[in-house]
Amino acid sequence: MRQTCVLLLFLILTSCEYFKVKKTSSEAILKEELQTFNWNDVDEYPSFSICDSLTIKEEKKGCFQHLLTSHISEFLQNEIIIVTKDISDTMVLDFQVSETGNLKLMDAKIDSVTIAEIPNIKSLLTKSLDSLPNIFPAIKRGQQVTTEFKLPIIIKVN
């Protein structure tokens, strides 16, 4: 009986190690979560109300880019642009959509020939954004976030 009591007492004393709970601070959890967080991808891309009926993420992105490209192209086609040389250029426009849905042209990579022929091209591009419909910002984990993206625009003037 005595040996059983000693064995039982030994098991009780050593088993306490199995019941220790590892405490994790909220800062450690946050740090771990931020390391696994993909900052370069969003849950939903910025969109126009026309694109809301689409459910697939890539289709919404394509719809947004297509509408933005079409809007800028139509605006430039309606402008009277006089050139002395034919222009065939692909402009790469850097945009930012804020968390409130404001679209801003950050930079435009335009060929020097295009700039020489159309010196006000950047102001025309900025002006074209004024008449855009409302933009819904990108969403990451249920929060509206600021996003930046590049958009190529082909310009041909004869």
C-alpha positions as CSV (number, residue, x, y, z in Angstrom):
1,M,0.0,0.0,0.0
2,R,2.8,2.3,0.9
3,Q,4.4,1.8,-2.5
4,T,1.1,2.7,-4.2
5,C,0.8,5.9,-2.2
6,V,4.4,6.9,-3.1
7,L,3.8,6.1,-6.8
8,L,0.5,8.1,-6.7
9,L,2.2,11.0,-5.0
10,F,5.0,10.9,-7.5
11,L,2.6,10.9,-10.4
12,I,0.6,13.8,-8.9
13,L,3.8,15.9,-8.4
14,T,5.2,15.3,-11.9
15,S,1.9,15.6,-13.8
16,C,1.6,19.3,-12.9
17,E,4.0,19.9,-15.8
18,Y,1.3,18.7,-18.2
19,F,-1.2,21.2,-17.0
20,K,0.9,24.3,-17.4
21,V,-0.7,26.6,-19.9
22,K,1.6,28.6,-22.2
23,K,0.6,32.2,-22.0
24,T,0.9,34.2,-25.1
25,S,0.6,38.0,-25.1
26,S,-1.5,39.9,-27.5
27,E,1.6,41.6,-28.9
28,A,3.1,38.2,-29.8
29,I,-0.2,37.2,-31.5
30,L,-0.3,40.4,-33.4
31,K,3.4,40.1,-34.4
32,E,2.9,36.6,-35.7
33,E,-0.3,37.6,-37.6
34,L,1.5,40.6,-39.2
35,Q,4.3,38.3,-40.4
36,T,1.8,36.0,-42.2
37,F,-0.1,38.9,-43.6
38,N,0.2,39.5,-47.4
39,W,0.4,43.2,-47.8
40,N,0.5,43.1,-51.6
41,D,-2.9,41.6,-52.1
42,V,-6.4,42.8,-51.2
43,D,-9.6,40.8,-50.7
44,E,-11.5,43.1,-53.1
45,Y,-10.1,45.4,-55.7
46,P,-11.4,48.9,-56.2
47,S,-14.5,48.9,-58.3
48,F,-17.2,51.0,-59.9
49,S,-20.9,50.3,-59.2
50,I,-21.2,48.7,-62.6
51,C,-18.7,46.0,-61.6
52,D,-20.5,45.1,-58.3
53,S,-22.6,42.3,-59.9
54,L,-19.4,40.3,-60.6
55,T,-18.4,37.9,-57.9
56,I,-15.0,36.6,-59.0
57,K,-12.1,38.8,-57.8
58,E,-10.2,38.8,-61.1
59,E,-13.3,39.7,-63.1
60,K,-13.9,42.7,-60.8
61,K,-10.4,43.8,-61.3
62,G,-10.6,43.4,-65.1
63,C,-13.9,45.3,-65.1
64,F,-12.4,48.2,-63.1
65,Q,-9.4,48.4,-65.3
66,H,-11.4,48.2,-68.5
67,L,-13.8,50.9,-67.5
68,L,-11.0,53.2,-66.4
69,T,-9.1,52.6,-69.6
70,S,-12.2,53.2,-71.7
71,H,-13.1,56.4,-69.9
72,I,-9.6,57.9,-70.3
73,S,-9.5,56.8,-74.0
74,E,-12.9,58.3,-74.7
75,F,-12.0,61.5,-73.0
76,L,-8.7,61.8,-75.0
77,Q,-10.6,61.0,-78.3
78,N,-13.0,63.9,-77.6
79,E,-10.2,66.3,-77.1
80,I,-8.9,68.2,-80.1
81,I,-5.2,67.2,-80.3
82,I,-3.1,68.6,-83.2
83,V,0.3,67.0,-83.8
84,T,3.0,67.3,-86.5
85,K,4.1,63.7,-86.2
86,D,2.2,60.4,-85.9
87,I,2.2,59.1,-82.4
88,S,2.0,55.5,-81.3
89,D,2.8,55.1,-77.7
90,T,1.9,53.0,-74.7
91,M,1.7,55.2,-71.6
92,V,2.0,53.5,-68.2
93,L,0.0,55.4,-65.6
94,D,0.5,54.9,-61.9
95,F,-2.7,55.4,-59.9
96,Q,-3.7,55.5,-56.3
97,V,-7.2,54.8,-55.0
98,S,-7.5,56.1,-51.4
99,E,-9.5,54.4,-48.7
100,T,-12.2,57.0,-49.3
101,G,-12.4,56.2,-53.1
102,N,-10.5,59.1,-54.4
103,L,-8.5,58.3,-57.6
104,K,-5.2,60.2,-58.1
105,L,-2.7,60.0,-60.9
106,M,0.7,59.5,-59.2
107,D,3.0,59.3,-62.2
108,A,2.8,58.8,-65.9
109,K,5.6,57.2,-68.0
110,I,5.2,58.8,-71.4
111,D,7.6,58.8,-74.3
112,S,9.5,62.0,-74.9
113,V,8.1,62.2,-78.5
114,T,4.5,62.1,-77.1
115,I,5.3,64.8,-74.6
116,A,6.9,67.0,-77.3
117,E,3.9,66.6,-79.5
118,I,1.2,66.9,-76.8
119,P,2.8,69.0,-74.0
120,N,-0.4,69.1,-72.0
121,I,-0.9,65.3,-72.0
122,K,-0.5,65.0,-68.2
123,S,-3.1,67.7,-67.5
124,L,-5.5,66.0,-70.0
125,L,-5.0,62.7,-68.1
126,T,-5.7,64.4,-64.8
127,K,-8.7,66.2,-66.2
128,S,-10.1,62.9,-67.5
129,L,-10.3,61.6,-64.0
130,D,-12.6,64.4,-62.9
131,S,-15.7,62.9,-64.6
132,L,-15.3,59.4,-63.4
133,P,-18.2,57.7,-61.6
134,N,-17.8,57.0,-57.9
135,I,-15.1,54.5,-57.0
136,F,-15.4,52.0,-54.2
137,P,-12.0,51.5,-52.5
138,A,-10.2,48.2,-52.1
139,I,-11.0,46.1,-49.1
140,K,-8.6,44.1,-47.0
141,R,-9.9,42.1,-44.1
142,G,-13.2,44.1,-44.0
143,Q,-11.4,47.5,-44.0
144,Q,-11.2,50.0,-46.8
145,V,-7.6,50.5,-47.8
146,T,-5.5,52.6,-50.1
147,T,-4.1,50.8,-53.2
148,E,-1.8,51.6,-56.0
149,F,-1.7,50.1,-59.4
150,K,-0.3,50.6,-62.9
151,L,-2.4,50.9,-66.0
152,P,-1.1,50.9,-69.6
153,I,-2.9,53.2,-72.0
154,I,-2.3,53.0,-75.8
155,I,-2.3,56.3,-77.6
156,K,-2.4,56.6,-81.4
157,V,-2.6,60.0,-83.1
158,N,-2.3,60.4,-86.9
